[in-house]
Amino acid sequence: MISKSKKYFTLFGMLAATVDRKTSSINSLIETLLSTQVPKIVNILISRQLKPAKLNSTNKIKLG
């Protein structure tokens, strides 16, 4: 007689599959956001970098 083993899903197996799917989804979301939003953010920061208003008026020392 040949024994046929039945394969059942265990609670741990279902939990691991669910967690793997969720982490994969989150990783995909983060990767998409980084690849699309970071260049835009960098360009905005470069365009808005602080520049001195008047170079001649800063660091003047009055003598006497």
C-alpha positions as CSV (number, residue, x, y, z in Angstrom):
1,M,0.0,0.0,0.0
2,I,1.4,3.4,-1.0
3,S,1.0,6.1,1.6
4,K,-0.2,9.4,0.2
5,S,0.6,12.2,2.5
6,K,-1.8,15.1,2.5
7,K,-0.3,18.6,2.6
8,Y,-2.2,21.0,4.7
9,F,-1.4,24.7,5.2
10,T,-0.2,25.4,8.6
11,L,-0.9,28.6,10.5
12,F,2.8,29.4,10.4
13,G,2.9,28.8,6.6
14,M,0.0,31.1,6.0
15,L,1.4,33.8,8.3
16,A,4.8,33.6,6.5
17,A,3.3,33.9,3.1
18,T,1.1,36.9,4.2
19,V,4.1,38.6,5.8
20,D,6.3,38.0,2.7
21,R,3.6,39.4,0.4
22,K,3.1,42.5,2.6
23,T,6.9,43.2,2.9
24,S,7.3,42.7,-0.9
25,S,4.5,45.2,-1.5
26,I,6.0,47.7,0.9
27,N,9.4,47.4,-0.6
28,S,8.0,47.9,-4.1
29,L,6.1,51.0,-2.9
30,I,9.3,52.5,-1.3
31,E,11.4,51.7,-4.4
32,T,8.8,53.4,-6.6
33,L,8.6,56.5,-4.4
34,L,12.4,56.8,-4.2
35,S,12.9,56.5,-7.9
36,T,10.2,59.0,-8.8
37,Q,10.2,61.5,-5.9
38,V,13.9,61.9,-4.9
39,P,15.0,63.5,-8.1
40,K,12.2,66.0,-7.8
41,I,13.0,66.8,-4.2
42,V,16.7,67.2,-5.0
43,N,15.9,69.6,-7.8
44,I,13.6,71.7,-5.5
45,L,16.3,71.8,-2.8
46,I,19.0,72.9,-5.3
47,S,16.7,75.6,-6.7
48,R,15.9,76.9,-3.2
49,Q,19.3,76.9,-1.7
50,L,20.0,79.8,0.6
51,K,22.0,82.6,-1.0
52,P,23.3,85.8,0.7
53,A,21.2,88.8,-0.1
54,K,24.0,91.4,0.1
55,L,27.6,90.3,0.1
56,N,29.0,93.8,0.9
57,S,26.9,94.4,4.0
58,T,27.9,91.3,5.9
59,N,30.7,91.1,8.4
60,K,31.5,94.9,8.4
61,I,33.5,96.0,11.3
62,K,33.4,99.6,12.4
63,L,36.7,100.9,13.7
64,G,36.7,103.9,16.0
